[in-house]
Structure formats: structure tokens, C-alpha cells
Amino acid sequence: MKNNEKQYAAYWIDHLKMTPHPEGGYYQEEYRSKKQVSMEGREAKRQVMTTIYYLLENDDFSAFHRIKSPESWFFHKGAPLLIYSFEEGVLVCLELSDQENGVLQITIEPGTWFAARLKEPSGFTLVSCAVAPGFEYEDFELADRNSLITEYPDYKKEIIGLTR
């Protein structure tokens, strides 16, 4: 990462008052709706929607995890970000970026294992994530490496690289 890119990432982390995220990277919750909804299969109500800013830099990554609500990712600035998700037993990789091969937005369906990392191990990416119904940590599951390898043995290398 060039020095000015490192300073630029540090600027956004400071400017947006971001803190380390449990799955990797930095985040700042930006919105949590006051309105709540009841959800089938969940005891507690959930906010209608929550949003965060999320930043990854260098070789850090968002480890494989899943949540119980749809999560949309929106590209803002920086380097291309690769989003990996298991769909019907196959590992799919999409590029979130403003580049020719990229998309500006991606939505991950509820219960889908997914992870993210920069396309190249230098630079940074700033995105927003929106979850509806809103995000709560009790709806979040960080993947266990060995369990995921057992479930998807053909993708052992990728799973090892995107779990902690």
C-alpha cells in the first residue's frame, strides 16, 4: 500500500469514527431504525433496517460468516473487493467495484456463508452494508473452519484463507 493510500484509509477510519469489526476490518454503525418488526422464528423484534460503513485494507478480510437477514453491500471508494459466497454448494466470487468487471451493489441472501477480501493485498475499500430486518449479533454466526471444510471439502484452500 502506498503511503498516501494508507493515510487515506486512516482518514476514513478516523473521519467515520470506525472501530475494529469482529469479522475483520473496521466499521461504524450509521443507522438503526426506530421502528421494529416481529420476525418468524425469532423471539425478539428487530429494527426494520440497520446500516454500517465498512472498510477493509491490505490483506485483512471479512471472515466467512452468515446472518439471518438479507445483507446488501454498496461500493463507495477504493480498490476492488471480492465477495465469496456459497450458493447451492458452489463457491461464487463477485467483484464489488467501479471497474469494468465489477458491480456496485450485491445482496447476500439470509443464511448464506460469505466472506470478502481485497482483490489485491494492498490498498483499501470503503463500502456500506444494509441489513433488513436489522442486524443483531444473535443473528450472526462466524464460520468454524473445520465445519465449513467438512461441508465444502472442494474449497478447503479458499476456506482456510478466509477463516480465522
DAHUFEN-V409689 format. One record per pair of residues at least 4 apart in sequence whose ideal C-beta (glycine too) atoms are under 7 Angstrom apart, sorted by the first residue. I is the first residue (numbers start at 1). GAP is how many residues later the second one is. Records with the same first field share a line. If there is no record, write none. Layout:
# DAHUFEN-V409689
I: GAP / GAP
This chain:
# DAHUFEN-V409689
1: 4 / 5 / 56 / 57 / 121 / 122
3: 4
4: 4
5: 4 / 118 / 119
6: 4
7: 4
8: 4
9: 4 / 46 / 48 / 115
10: 4
11: 4
12: 4 / 43 / 114
13: 5 / 13 / 42
16: 12 / 37
17: 11
18: 8 / 9 / 10 / 35 / 37
19: 7 / 8
20: 6
21: 4 / 5 / 6 / 33
23: 39 / 40 / 42 / 119
24: 32 / 36 / 37 / 38 / 39
25: 29 / 30 / 31 / 35 / 37
26: 29
27: 25 / 26 / 27
28: 24 / 25
29: 21 / 23
30: 21 / 22 / 23
31: 19 / 20
32: 15 / 18 / 102
33: 14 / 15 / 16 / 101
35: 13
36: 9 / 10 / 11 / 12
37: 8 / 9 / 11 / 96
38: 7
39: 7 / 94
42: 4
46: 87 / 88 / 90
47: 86 / 87
48: 84 / 85 / 86
49: 81 / 82 / 83 / 85
50: 81 / 84 / 85
51: 77 / 78 / 79
52: 76 / 77
53: 73 / 75
54: 73 / 75
55: 69 / 70 / 71
56: 4 / 5 / 6 / 25 / 60 / 61 / 62 / 68 / 69
57: 66 / 67
58: 63 / 64
59: 62
61: 54 / 55 / 56 / 101
62: 53 / 54
63: 52 / 79 / 80 / 99 / 100 / 101
64: 49 / 50 / 51 / 79 / 84 / 95 / 98 / 99
65: 75 / 76 / 77 / 78
66: 45 / 46 / 47 / 48 / 75
67: 4 / 43 / 64 / 68 / 72 / 73
68: 42 / 43 / 71
69: 41 / 62 / 63 / 64 / 66 / 70
70: 37 / 38 / 39 / 40 / 62
71: 36 / 37 / 58 / 60
72: 33 / 35 / 57 / 58
73: 10 / 23 / 32 / 33 / 54 / 56
74: 30 / 31 / 53 / 54
75: 21 / 22 / 23 / 29 / 52
76: 50 / 51 / 52
77: 49
78: 45 / 46 / 47 / 48
79: 39 / 40 / 41 / 44 / 45 / 46
80: 15 / 17 / 19 / 22 / 39
81: 15 / 16 / 35 / 37 / 38 / 44 / 46
82: 11 / 13 / 34 / 35 / 37
83: 11 / 13 / 23 / 31 / 33
84: 7 / 9 / 30 / 31 / 74 / 78
85: 7 / 23 / 27 / 28 / 29
86: 5 / 26 / 27 / 66
87: 5 / 25
91: 61 / 64 / 67
94: 9 / 12
95: 4 / 6 / 7 / 8 / 24
96: 6 / 7 / 10 / 31
97: 5
98: 4 / 6
108: 4 / 6
113: 30 / 35
115: 47
117: 45
118: 5 / 7
131: 4
135: 4
143: 5 / 20
144: 4
145: 4 / 14 / 15 / 18
146: 4
147: 4
148: 4 / 11 / 15
149: 4 / 7 / 10
152: 7
155: 4
156: 4
157: 4
158: 4
159: 4
